[in-house]
Amino acid sequence: MMSPKLSPADRSNRGKTDLVVIIGASLFTYFVAGYFDLAERWINWAALGEFYQLDEIIFVLLVFSAGLMWFGRRRYIELQETLKRNLEIKTKLEVQNADNAKLLLQNRALIKHITQVREAERNHLAAELHDVFGQYLAAIDVNASVAIKYSTVIDPKLQSILKTIQDSASFLRNVTRSQLRSLKPPGLETVGLSAAIEDLISQWQMSFPDYEINIAIEVDDQLVDYDTALTIYRCMQEALTNITRHAEASIIHIDLCTQNKSAQCNDISLTIRDNGIGFDPNEGMGKGLGLIGIRERIHALNGQFNLHPADPRGTVLALHIPL
């Protein structure tokens, strides 16, 4: 156990106390030796062992004591040098830790900025798809429908060609609508996070009907700001994508809830668990950027990211973000 740190005044007082104890012990020894005549007793006892030169042992003890004092002095000097080096290393580590903390804050700020720029680009692209592709594809669909109506009267041979154009336009409209859902979460700003997540899962199940999904959503949408809601939505998208690509799972459990710890302290948590093949904890998140992106987005909001194997098999992704 480490001794508590002492101020210079406390160290000075402790030194004085130790000196008083040494002087007191010396005086006590003097009076005890004088009272019991220890020197004479020692001479008489040593005389009995003259053959072994016991009376000379006092000089051995004197040299041994001086040697211990020399040994202690050298160890004290070495300890002081070691302490000095440790203090220098500690100072360097503190400087490095401060630099690392500064770099970490800058990295998180950069990630947050990149995320905002990326979302802005997605919103711009979604607007272009909706206003340009969507409008023109709708016009093509309507014009093809009108042309098909009159093609039976004018030229029946054109009907199959117009029908192909109409089908192609309808297919492109569905693709555009799907891309719009991926680029910009529908209704996230209007209906809230819980409805947007339910819509995401519903659309995902239409594409992957073989998965069994158990959902528990208890979210107070009024507590969740847009940045946090968007982060949760993107993390859900990425997690579902990873499960379909790598997990080889059949069952997915999703738990999303807000916790009202106090009037000033609330948080939102998302837990996704599957029964897939799991992952090797020694490899961590591997080389994929998806999970790394989730982790950095969560950390940028001062949240907690936890990825660990499930018992008996599968993977658990747990996210917590303060509100």
C-alpha positions as CSV (number, residue, x, y, z in Angstrom):
1,M,0.0,0.0,0.0
2,M,1.4,3.4,-0.9
3,S,2.0,5.9,1.8
4,P,0.0,9.2,1.7
5,K,1.6,12.2,0.2
6,L,3.1,14.6,2.7
7,S,3.6,18.3,2.5
8,P,7.0,19.8,3.1
9,A,5.9,21.0,6.6
10,D,4.6,17.5,7.4
11,R,7.9,15.9,6.2
12,S,9.9,18.4,8.4
13,N,7.8,17.6,11.4
14,R,8.1,13.9,10.8
15,G,12.0,14.3,10.6
16,K,12.0,16.1,13.9
17,T,9.9,13.4,15.5
18,D,12.2,10.7,14.2
19,L,15.2,12.5,15.6
20,V,13.6,12.9,19.0
21,V,12.8,9.2,19.0
22,I,16.5,8.3,18.2
23,I,17.9,10.6,20.9
24,G,15.3,9.3,23.4
25,A,16.2,5.7,22.6
26,S,19.9,6.5,22.9
27,L,19.5,8.1,26.3
28,F,17.3,5.3,27.5
29,T,20.0,2.8,26.4
30,Y,22.6,4.8,28.3
31,F,20.6,4.8,31.6
32,V,19.7,1.1,31.3
33,A,23.4,0.2,30.5
34,G,24.6,2.3,33.5
35,Y,22.0,0.9,35.8
36,F,22.8,-2.8,35.0
37,D,26.5,-2.3,34.3
38,L,26.2,-3.8,30.9
39,A,29.8,-3.0,29.9
40,E,31.2,-4.9,32.9
41,R,28.9,-7.8,32.3
42,W,29.9,-7.9,28.6
43,I,33.6,-7.9,29.6
44,N,33.1,-10.8,32.1
45,W,31.1,-12.8,29.5
46,A,33.5,-12.2,26.7
47,A,36.4,-13.3,28.9
48,L,34.8,-16.7,29.2
49,G,35.2,-17.0,25.4
50,E,38.7,-15.7,25.1
51,F,39.6,-18.7,23.0
52,Y,37.1,-17.6,20.4
53,Q,38.1,-13.9,20.7
54,L,34.5,-12.9,21.7
55,D,35.7,-9.7,23.3
56,E,36.8,-8.5,19.8
57,I,33.3,-9.0,18.3
58,I,32.4,-5.4,19.3
59,F,34.7,-4.1,16.6
60,V,33.1,-6.5,14.1
61,L,29.7,-5.1,15.1
62,L,31.0,-1.6,14.7
63,V,32.3,-2.2,11.2
64,F,29.1,-4.1,10.4
65,S,27.0,-1.1,11.6
66,A,29.1,1.3,9.6
67,G,28.7,-1.0,6.6
68,L,25.0,-1.0,7.0
69,M,25.0,2.8,7.1
70,W,27.1,2.9,3.9
71,F,24.8,0.3,2.3
72,G,21.7,2.3,3.3
73,R,23.2,5.5,2.0
74,R,23.9,4.0,-1.4
75,R,20.4,2.5,-1.6
76,Y,18.9,5.9,-0.7
77,I,20.9,7.6,-3.4
78,E,19.8,5.0,-6.0
79,L,16.2,5.3,-4.8
80,Q,16.4,9.0,-5.2
81,E,17.7,8.6,-8.8
82,T,15.0,6.0,-9.6
83,L,12.3,8.3,-8.2
84,K,13.7,11.2,-10.3
85,R,13.5,9.0,-13.4
86,N,10.0,7.8,-12.5
87,L,8.9,11.4,-12.1
88,E,10.3,12.3,-15.5
89,I,8.6,9.4,-17.1
90,K,5.4,10.3,-15.3
91,T,5.6,13.9,-16.6
92,K,6.2,12.6,-20.2
93,L,3.3,10.2,-19.9
94,E,1.0,13.0,-18.6
95,V,2.0,15.1,-21.6
96,Q,1.4,12.3,-24.0
97,N,-1.9,11.5,-22.4
98,A,-2.9,15.1,-22.7
99,D,-1.9,15.1,-26.3
100,N,-3.8,11.8,-26.9
101,A,-6.9,13.2,-25.2
102,K,-6.7,16.3,-27.4
103,L,-6.3,14.2,-30.5
104,L,-9.2,12.0,-29.5
105,L,-11.4,15.0,-29.0
106,Q,-10.3,16.4,-32.4
107,N,-10.9,12.9,-34.0
108,R,-14.4,12.7,-32.6
109,A,-15.1,16.3,-33.7
110,L,-13.9,15.4,-37.2
111,I,-16.0,12.2,-37.3
112,K,-19.0,14.2,-36.2
113,H,-18.3,16.8,-38.9
114,I,-17.8,14.1,-41.5
115,T,-21.1,12.5,-40.4
116,Q,-22.9,15.7,-40.8
117,V,-21.4,16.4,-44.2
118,R,-22.3,12.8,-45.3
119,E,-25.9,13.2,-44.0
120,A,-26.2,16.6,-45.8
121,E,-25.0,14.9,-49.1
122,R,-27.5,12.1,-48.5
123,N,-30.3,14.6,-48.0
124,H,-29.3,16.5,-51.2
125,L,-29.1,13.3,-53.2
126,A,-32.5,12.2,-51.8
127,A,-34.0,15.5,-52.8
128,E,-32.6,15.1,-56.3
129,L,-33.9,11.6,-56.6
130,H,-37.4,12.7,-55.4
131,D,-37.6,15.9,-57.3
132,V,-36.0,14.8,-60.5
133,F,-36.1,11.0,-60.9
134,G,-39.3,10.6,-59.1
135,Q,-41.2,13.3,-61.0
136,Y,-39.9,12.3,-64.5
137,L,-40.4,8.6,-63.8
138,A,-44.0,9.4,-62.7
139,A,-44.5,11.4,-65.9
140,I,-43.1,8.5,-68.0
141,D,-45.5,6.1,-66.3
142,V,-48.5,8.3,-66.9
143,N,-47.6,9.0,-70.5
144,A,-47.0,5.3,-71.1
145,S,-50.4,4.5,-69.6
146,V,-52.1,7.1,-71.9
147,A,-50.2,5.7,-74.9
148,I,-51.2,2.2,-74.1
149,K,-54.8,3.3,-74.0
150,Y,-54.6,4.7,-77.5
151,S,-52.2,2.2,-78.9
152,T,-55.0,-0.4,-79.4
153,V,-56.7,2.1,-81.7
154,I,-53.7,3.4,-83.6
155,D,-51.2,0.6,-83.7
156,P,-51.6,-2.6,-81.6
157,K,-47.9,-3.5,-82.2
158,L,-46.8,-0.6,-80.1
159,Q,-48.7,-1.8,-77.0
160,S,-46.1,-4.4,-76.0
161,I,-43.3,-1.8,-76.3
162,L,-45.2,0.8,-74.3
163,K,-46.0,-1.8,-71.7
164,T,-42.3,-2.6,-71.4
165,I,-41.6,1.1,-70.9
166,Q,-44.3,1.4,-68.3
167,D,-42.9,-1.7,-66.4
168,S,-39.4,-0.3,-66.5
169,A,-40.6,3.1,-65.2
170,S,-42.5,1.3,-62.4
171,F,-39.4,-0.7,-61.5
172,L,-37.2,2.4,-61.5
173,R,-39.7,4.2,-59.3
174,N,-39.6,1.3,-56.8
175,V,-35.8,1.3,-56.8
176,T,-35.8,5.1,-56.3
177,R,-38.3,4.8,-53.4
178,S,-36.1,2.2,-51.8
179,Q,-33.0,4.3,-52.2
180,L,-34.8,7.3,-50.7
181,R,-35.6,5.2,-47.6
182,S,-31.9,4.3,-47.3
183,L,-30.6,7.8,-47.9
184,K,-33.1,9.7,-45.7
185,P,-35.0,8.0,-42.9
186,P,-38.7,8.5,-43.6
187,G,-40.6,10.5,-41.0
188,L,-37.7,10.7,-38.5
189,E,-38.3,14.4,-38.0
190,T,-42.1,14.2,-38.0
191,V,-43.3,10.8,-36.6
192,G,-40.3,10.2,-34.4
193,L,-37.6,7.5,-33.9
194,S,-39.8,4.7,-32.8
195,A,-42.1,4.8,-35.8
196,A,-39.0,5.2,-38.1
197,I,-37.4,2.2,-36.6
198,E,-40.6,0.1,-36.9
199,D,-40.8,1.1,-40.6
200,L,-37.1,0.2,-41.2
201,I,-37.6,-3.2,-39.6
202,S,-40.8,-3.8,-41.6
203,Q,-39.1,-2.9,-44.9
204,W,-36.1,-5.0,-43.9
205,Q,-38.3,-8.0,-43.2
206,M,-40.0,-7.7,-46.6
207,S,-36.5,-8.2,-48.1
208,F,-35.4,-10.9,-45.7
209,P,-38.6,-12.9,-44.7
210,D,-36.6,-15.9,-43.4
211,Y,-35.5,-14.1,-40.2
212,E,-37.4,-14.2,-37.0
213,I,-37.3,-10.8,-35.3
214,N,-38.4,-10.1,-31.8
215,I,-38.8,-6.4,-31.2
216,A,-39.3,-4.4,-27.9
217,I,-39.5,-0.6,-28.4
218,E,-40.2,1.7,-25.5
219,V,-39.1,5.1,-26.6
220,D,-40.1,8.6,-25.5
221,D,-39.6,10.4,-28.8
222,Q,-39.8,13.8,-27.1
223,L,-36.5,13.0,-25.2
224,V,-34.6,12.1,-28.4
225,D,-33.0,14.9,-30.4
226,Y,-32.6,14.5,-34.2
227,D,-28.8,13.8,-34.1
228,T,-29.2,11.0,-31.6
229,A,-32.3,9.6,-33.4
230,L,-30.4,9.6,-36.7
231,T,-27.4,7.9,-35.1
232,I,-29.6,5.1,-33.7
233,Y,-31.3,4.7,-37.0
234,R,-28.0,4.4,-38.9
235,C,-26.6,2.0,-36.3
236,M,-29.7,-0.2,-36.7
237,Q,-29.2,-0.1,-40.5
238,E,-25.6,-1.1,-40.3
239,A,-26.2,-3.8,-37.7
240,L,-28.9,-5.5,-39.8
241,T,-26.7,-5.3,-42.8
242,N,-23.9,-7.0,-40.9
243,I,-26.2,-9.7,-39.7
244,T,-27.4,-10.6,-43.2
245,R,-23.9,-10.6,-44.6
246,H,-21.8,-12.3,-41.9
247,A,-23.8,-13.7,-38.9
248,E,-25.6,-16.7,-40.5
249,A,-28.3,-16.1,-38.0
250,S,-32.0,-17.0,-38.0
251,I,-33.3,-15.1,-34.9
252,I,-32.8,-11.5,-34.0
253,H,-33.8,-9.7,-30.8
254,I,-34.0,-6.0,-30.8
255,D,-34.5,-3.9,-27.7
256,L,-34.8,-0.1,-27.9
257,C,-35.8,2.0,-24.9
258,T,-35.3,5.3,-23.2
259,Q,-34.6,5.5,-19.5
260,N,-35.7,8.4,-17.4
261,K,-33.2,8.3,-14.6
262,S,-33.9,11.8,-13.4
263,A,-35.1,15.2,-14.6
264,Q,-31.6,16.0,-15.8
265,C,-30.3,12.5,-16.6
266,N,-31.8,10.4,-19.4
267,D,-30.4,8.0,-21.9
268,I,-31.4,5.7,-24.8
269,S,-30.1,2.2,-25.2
270,L,-30.2,-0.2,-28.2
271,T,-29.4,-3.9,-27.9
272,I,-29.3,-6.2,-30.9
273,R,-28.7,-9.9,-30.3
274,D,-28.6,-12.7,-32.9
275,N,-28.1,-16.4,-32.7
276,G,-25.4,-16.5,-35.5
277,I,-21.9,-17.9,-35.6
278,G,-20.6,-15.0,-33.5
279,F,-17.0,-13.7,-33.7
280,D,-13.6,-14.3,-32.3
281,P,-13.1,-11.8,-29.4
282,N,-9.3,-11.9,-30.1
283,E,-10.0,-10.4,-33.5
284,G,-12.2,-7.7,-32.2
285,M,-14.2,-6.0,-34.9
286,G,-12.0,-7.2,-37.7
287,K,-11.1,-5.1,-40.7
288,G,-14.7,-4.0,-41.4
289,L,-15.5,-0.3,-41.3
290,G,-19.2,-0.7,-40.5
291,L,-18.8,-1.5,-36.8
292,I,-16.0,0.9,-36.4
293,G,-18.3,3.6,-37.9
294,I,-21.0,2.7,-35.4
295,R,-18.5,2.9,-32.5
296,E,-17.2,6.3,-33.6
297,R,-20.6,7.7,-34.1
298,I,-21.7,6.6,-30.6
299,H,-18.5,8.0,-29.0
300,A,-19.0,11.3,-30.8
301,L,-22.2,11.6,-28.8
302,N,-20.4,10.6,-25.6
303,G,-22.1,7.3,-25.7
304,Q,-21.0,3.7,-24.9
305,F,-20.3,1.0,-27.4
306,N,-20.2,-2.7,-26.4
307,L,-19.8,-5.7,-28.7
308,H,-19.4,-9.2,-27.2
309,P,-20.3,-12.8,-27.9
310,A,-23.7,-14.0,-26.8
311,D,-24.3,-17.1,-24.6
312,P,-24.4,-19.9,-25.9
313,R,-23.8,-18.5,-29.4
314,G,-24.3,-15.3,-31.4
315,T,-23.4,-11.7,-30.9
316,V,-24.7,-8.9,-28.8
317,L,-24.4,-5.2,-29.8
318,A,-25.3,-2.8,-27.0
319,L,-25.3,1.0,-27.4
320,H,-26.0,3.6,-24.8
321,I,-26.3,7.4,-25.5
322,P,-27.0,10.1,-22.9
323,L,-29.9,12.4,-23.7
